């Protein structure tokens, strides 16, 4: 499994100069840290976001690889979304690029 630093670096590359989300998003990996994306800024600073996804690093990687169905993962409690759900719906392209 990738480290938080490796996942952050891949996301930073995938986001580039601007995430295109128009909102901030936080991936909360619980005890393993977090990744905050706001525009082109991708950091590990734990601060509020328009949308927060709580999930394990493993589930994040499975989601990015297309091996985890987001709807099923939410129904089973593997992913919890707080805040603006519309932002979460826009993440697919960024996640696919981050796995690349």
C-alpha positions in Angstrom: 0.0 0.0 0.0 1.2 3.5 -0.9 2.2 5.9 1.8 0.4 9.2 2.5 3.3 11.0 0.9 3.1 8.9 -2.3 -0.7 9.3 -2.6 -0.3 13.1 -2.0 2.4 13.3 -4.7 0.2 11.5 -7.2 -2.8 13.7 -6.4 -0.7 16.8 -6.7 0.4 15.7 -10.2 -3.2 14.8 -11.2 -4.6 18.2 -10.0 -1.9 20.3 -11.7 -2.5 24.0 -11.5 -6.2 23.7 -10.8 -8.4 20.9 -9.7 -11.3 22.2 -11.7 -13.6 21.4 -8.8 -14.4 25.0 -7.9 -14.5 23.8 -4.3 -12.2 22.4 -1.7 -12.1 18.7 -0.9 -10.5 16.7 1.9 -9.7 13.0 1.9 -9.7 12.0 5.5 -7.8 8.8 6.0 -8.5 8.9 9.8 -5.3 7.9 11.7 -3.3 7.8 8.5 -3.6 11.6 7.9 -5.5 13.5 5.2 -5.1 15.2 1.9 -6.7 18.7 1.3 -7.2 19.9 -2.3 -8.2 23.5 -2.9 -7.7 24.7 -6.5 -4.1 23.8 -7.3 -3.0 23.4 -3.7 -2.7 19.8 -2.5 -1.5 19.5 1.1 -1.6 17.3 4.1 -3.0 20.1 6.3 -6.1 19.1 8.2 -8.4 22.0 7.6 -12.1 22.4 6.7 -13.3 21.7 3.2 -16.5 22.1 1.2 -16.6 18.3 0.9 -14.9 15.7 3.1 -14.6 12.0 2.2 -13.7 9.7 5.1 -12.2 6.4 3.9 -9.1 4.2 4.3 -6.0 4.7 2.2 -6.7 1.2 0.8 -10.2 2.1 -0.2 -8.9 5.4 -1.8 -6.5 3.4 -3.9 -9.2 0.9 -4.9 -11.5 3.8 -5.8 -8.8 5.4 -7.9 -8.1 2.1 -9.7 -11.8 1.7 -10.5 -12.0 -1.5 -8.4 -14.3 0.0 -5.8 -17.8 1.2 -6.8 -18.4 4.5 -5.0 -22.1 4.0 -4.5 -21.7 0.5 -3.0 -18.8 1.7 -0.8 -21.0 4.5 0.6 -23.9 2.1 1.2 -21.6 -0.2 3.1 -20.1 2.6 5.1 -16.6 2.3 3.6 -16.8 5.9 2.3 -18.6 8.7 4.2 -19.2 12.0 2.5 -19.8 15.2 4.5 -20.6 18.6 3.0 -21.2 19.3 -0.7 -22.0 15.9 -2.3 -21.8 17.5 -5.8 -18.1 18.0 -5.3 -17.6 14.3 -4.6 -19.4 13.5 -7.8 -16.7 15.5 -9.7 -13.7 13.6 -8.3 -13.7 10.7 -10.7 -11.4 12.3 -13.3 -8.9 13.5 -10.7 -8.8 10.0 -9.1 -8.3 8.3 -12.4 -5.3 10.6 -13.2 -3.9 10.1 -9.7 -3.8 6.3 -10.2 -2.4 6.5 -13.7 
